[in-house]
Amino acid sequence: MKRIDLHTHSNVSDGSCSPTEVIKAATEAGLAAVALTDHDTMQGVPEALEASKHFNIECIPGIELSAVYGDREVHIVGLFLDPKDPVLAGRLAAFQQIREQRNLKMIGKMQEAGVDITMEKLRAMEGDAVITRANLARYLVHIGYAASIKEVFDKYLSPGMPFYVPKTGVTPEDAVRAICDGGGVAILAHPLLYDFTPSQLDTCIELLKGYGLRGIETYYSTYSPADERNMKRLADRHHLLWSGGSDFHGSAKPHIQIGKGMGN
């Protein structure tokens, strides 16, 4: 049986591969289908769809949206979306503007600490990509401010650290309904990464179901076999679909392979 990967990123957001290279990597990994799910943007989807014709693999148009839930940030993957939908495009533009304002605040904190960074310098390195904390971390490593992306997150860009700015504005309802109104399937990404207690996770899922959530990632690169079993039980208990993906980012996350994650 061929595998699929429903959670990948290109350099249109914070991955290192072009959309075409993501499709090529998926083909070389023997996948039957792959979803491109860049952060808050579908700009790479047309290129990926065109490449999928050449490589004879199914490409699922997708996205990954970030939303604020209490004091946490949760991610919603959307699958089977239309990148030409004008209503969805308008919503994504609004989400991107909120992200851009947050990025500018984080850059301001870095400048106050003496870091040689401006949005213009970041753009010179990242192009027109949707900027995430991972892009900021990559820049800090590039200029020698830190030795690795992990060090940047551990010391500077995680909650409670000096350059971190909490995400505001996009609610889980905004994210799920944007996907559902666009005719897509909304999936809660990597539910074990939010450090919820079991009861908190149940509460979150039931809230998201009310907005139209259809599934959760029961397969993910960092999951153990026990995690997978627990997530499948969780999905079944809430009458949700099973989904899964590697969260492939190319060399930005070199330990994660497309279609295989960390080897499992």
C-alpha positions as CSV (number, residue, x, y, z in Angstrom):
1,M,0.0,0.0,0.0
2,K,1.4,3.4,-1.0
3,R,1.7,6.1,1.7
4,I,0.4,9.7,1.7
5,D,1.7,12.8,3.4
6,L,-1.0,15.5,4.3
7,H,1.3,18.1,6.0
8,T,4.3,19.6,4.2
9,H,5.8,23.0,3.7
10,S,7.7,24.8,0.9
11,N,9.8,27.9,0.7
12,V,6.6,29.9,0.1
13,S,6.4,29.8,3.9
14,D,9.2,28.4,6.2
15,G,10.4,25.3,4.3
16,S,13.5,25.2,2.2
17,C,12.2,23.4,-1.0
18,S,10.3,25.0,-3.8
19,P,6.7,23.7,-4.3
20,T,8.1,21.7,-7.3
21,E,10.8,20.3,-5.2
22,V,8.3,19.2,-2.5
23,I,6.3,17.3,-5.2
24,K,9.5,15.8,-6.6
25,A,10.6,14.6,-3.1
26,A,7.1,13.1,-2.5
27,T,7.4,11.2,-5.8
28,E,10.9,9.9,-5.0
29,A,9.6,8.8,-1.6
30,G,7.0,6.6,-3.4
31,L,4.0,8.5,-2.2
32,A,0.6,8.3,-3.8
33,A,-0.5,11.8,-2.7
34,V,0.9,14.8,-0.9
35,A,-0.7,18.0,0.5
36,L,1.1,21.3,0.4
37,T,0.1,23.1,3.6
38,D,2.1,26.3,3.9
39,H,1.5,28.7,6.7
40,D,-1.4,31.2,6.0
41,T,-0.8,31.1,2.2
42,M,-1.7,29.0,-0.8
43,Q,0.7,30.9,-3.2
44,G,2.7,27.8,-3.8
45,V,-0.2,25.5,-4.6
46,P,-0.5,26.4,-8.3
47,E,3.1,25.5,-8.9
48,A,2.7,22.3,-6.9
49,L,-0.4,21.3,-8.9
50,E,1.4,21.9,-12.2
51,A,4.4,19.9,-11.0
52,S,2.2,17.0,-9.9
53,K,1.1,16.5,-13.5
54,H,4.7,16.1,-14.6
55,F,5.5,13.7,-11.7
56,N,2.2,11.8,-11.9
57,I,1.3,12.2,-8.2
58,E,-1.9,13.5,-6.6
59,C,-1.4,17.0,-5.1
60,I,-3.9,18.1,-2.5
61,P,-4.2,21.9,-2.2
62,G,-3.9,22.8,1.4
63,I,-2.9,25.3,4.1
64,E,-1.9,25.5,7.8
65,L,-3.5,28.3,9.8
66,S,-2.4,29.5,13.2
67,A,-4.9,30.6,15.8
68,V,-5.0,31.7,19.4
69,Y,-6.7,29.4,21.9
70,G,-6.5,30.7,25.4
71,D,-2.8,31.1,26.1
72,R,-1.8,28.6,23.4
73,E,-1.3,28.8,19.7
74,V,-3.0,25.9,17.8
75,H,-2.7,25.0,14.1
76,I,-5.4,24.0,11.8
77,V,-4.6,22.2,8.5
78,G,-7.0,22.7,5.7
79,L,-7.2,20.2,2.8
80,F,-8.9,20.2,-0.6
81,L,-9.1,24.0,-0.9
82,D,-9.4,26.1,-4.0
83,P,-6.4,28.5,-4.3
84,K,-8.5,30.7,-6.7
85,D,-11.3,31.2,-4.2
86,P,-11.6,35.0,-3.8
87,V,-13.3,34.9,-0.5
88,L,-10.7,32.6,1.0
89,A,-7.9,34.8,-0.5
90,G,-9.4,37.8,1.2
91,R,-9.4,36.0,4.6
92,L,-5.9,34.8,4.1
93,A,-4.7,38.3,3.3
94,A,-6.2,39.5,6.6
95,F,-4.5,36.6,8.5
96,Q,-1.2,37.5,6.8
97,Q,-1.5,41.1,7.9
98,I,-1.9,40.0,11.5
99,R,1.1,37.8,11.2
100,E,3.1,40.6,9.6
101,Q,2.3,43.0,12.5
102,R,3.5,40.3,15.0
103,N,6.7,39.8,13.0
104,L,7.4,43.6,13.1
105,K,7.0,43.6,16.9
106,M,9.5,40.7,17.2
107,I,11.9,42.4,14.9
108,G,11.6,45.5,17.1
109,K,12.5,43.5,20.2
110,M,15.5,42.1,18.4
111,Q,16.7,45.6,17.3
112,E,16.4,46.8,20.9
113,A,18.7,44.0,21.9
114,G,21.2,45.1,19.3
115,V,20.5,42.5,16.6
116,D,21.3,43.7,13.1
117,I,17.9,43.0,11.5
118,T,15.2,44.8,9.5
119,M,12.3,43.5,7.6
120,E,14.2,44.5,4.4
121,K,17.2,42.4,5.4
122,L,15.0,39.5,6.3
123,R,13.2,39.8,2.9
124,A,16.5,39.9,1.1
125,M,17.1,36.4,2.5
126,E,13.6,35.0,2.5
127,G,12.1,36.6,-0.6
128,D,8.3,36.8,-0.6
129,A,7.7,33.9,1.8
130,V,5.2,34.2,4.5
131,I,7.5,34.9,7.5
132,T,7.2,32.7,10.5
133,R,9.3,32.4,13.7
134,A,11.3,29.7,11.9
135,N,12.3,32.3,9.2
136,L,13.4,34.7,11.9
137,A,15.3,31.9,13.6
138,R,17.0,31.1,10.3
139,Y,18.1,34.7,9.9
140,L,19.6,34.8,13.4
141,V,21.6,31.7,12.7
142,H,22.7,33.2,9.3
143,I,24.1,36.3,10.9
144,G,25.8,34.3,13.7
145,Y,23.6,35.4,16.6
146,A,23.0,31.7,17.4
147,A,24.4,28.4,16.5
148,S,21.2,26.6,15.5
149,I,17.5,27.2,15.0
150,K,16.8,25.1,18.1
151,E,19.0,27.5,20.2
152,V,17.1,30.4,18.8
153,F,13.8,29.0,19.9
154,D,15.1,27.8,23.3
155,K,16.7,31.1,24.2
156,Y,14.8,33.8,22.3
157,L,11.6,32.9,20.3
158,S,9.6,30.6,22.6
159,P,6.9,31.8,25.0
160,G,8.5,33.7,27.9
161,M,11.7,34.3,25.9
162,P,12.9,37.9,25.2
163,F,12.0,38.1,21.4
164,Y,8.7,36.3,21.6
165,V,5.4,38.1,20.9
166,P,2.2,36.3,21.5
167,K,0.0,35.8,18.4
168,T,-3.3,37.7,18.5
169,G,-6.3,38.2,16.3
170,V,-7.0,34.9,14.6
171,T,-9.3,32.7,16.6
172,P,-9.9,29.0,16.2
173,E,-13.3,29.8,14.9
174,D,-11.8,32.1,12.3
175,A,-9.4,29.4,11.1
176,V,-11.8,26.5,11.0
177,R,-14.6,28.4,9.4
178,A,-12.3,29.9,6.8
179,I,-11.4,26.4,5.7
180,C,-14.9,25.0,5.8
181,D,-16.5,28.0,4.0
182,G,-13.9,27.4,1.3
183,G,-15.1,23.9,0.9
184,G,-12.1,22.3,2.6
185,V,-11.6,19.8,5.3
186,A,-10.3,21.2,8.6
187,I,-7.8,19.1,10.6
188,L,-6.3,19.8,14.0
189,A,-2.6,19.6,13.5
190,H,-0.3,17.7,15.9
191,P,-2.6,17.8,19.0
192,L,0.1,16.5,21.3
193,L,2.4,19.5,20.7
194,Y,0.2,21.9,22.7
195,D,0.8,20.4,26.1
196,F,-2.9,20.1,26.9
197,T,-4.1,17.8,29.6
198,P,-6.4,15.1,28.3
199,S,-9.5,17.0,29.5
200,Q,-8.2,20.3,28.0
201,L,-7.6,18.6,24.6
202,D,-11.1,17.1,24.7
203,T,-12.6,20.5,25.4
204,C,-10.6,22.1,22.6
205,I,-11.6,19.4,20.1
206,E,-15.3,19.7,21.0
207,L,-15.1,23.5,20.6
208,L,-13.5,23.1,17.2
209,K,-16.0,20.5,16.1
210,G,-18.7,23.0,16.7
211,Y,-17.0,25.2,14.1
212,G,-16.7,22.4,11.6
213,L,-13.5,20.5,12.5
214,R,-13.5,17.2,10.6
215,G,-10.4,15.4,11.9
216,I,-7.1,15.3,13.8
217,E,-3.6,14.3,13.0
218,T,-3.3,10.8,14.3
219,Y,0.0,10.3,12.5
220,Y,2.8,12.8,13.0
221,S,6.6,12.7,12.9
222,T,7.2,13.0,16.6
223,Y,4.6,10.5,17.7
224,S,5.5,7.2,19.3
225,P,3.4,4.1,18.5
226,A,1.6,4.6,21.7
227,D,0.9,8.3,20.8
228,E,-0.6,7.1,17.5
229,R,-2.8,4.6,19.2
230,N,-4.0,7.2,21.7
231,M,-4.7,9.8,18.9
232,K,-6.7,7.2,16.9
233,R,-8.8,6.5,20.0
234,L,-9.2,10.2,20.6
235,A,-10.4,10.7,17.0
236,D,-12.8,7.8,17.2
237,R,-14.2,9.0,20.5
238,H,-15.0,12.4,19.0
239,H,-16.2,10.8,15.7
240,L,-13.4,12.5,13.7
241,L,-11.4,11.5,10.7
242,W,-7.8,10.2,11.0
243,S,-5.2,12.4,9.2
244,G,-1.5,12.7,9.3
245,G,1.6,14.1,7.9
246,S,5.3,14.6,8.4
247,D,5.4,18.4,8.7
248,F,8.2,18.2,6.1
249,H,10.3,21.5,5.8
250,G,13.3,20.2,3.8
251,S,16.6,21.3,5.2
252,A,14.8,23.6,7.6
253,K,14.0,20.4,9.6
254,P,16.5,18.0,8.3
255,H,15.6,15.2,10.7
256,I,12.1,15.0,9.1
257,Q,11.7,13.1,5.8
258,I,8.7,13.5,3.5
259,G,6.4,10.5,3.8
260,K,8.5,9.0,6.6
261,G,8.8,11.7,9.3
262,M,11.6,10.5,11.7
263,G,11.6,7.1,10.2
264,N,8.3,5.7,11.3
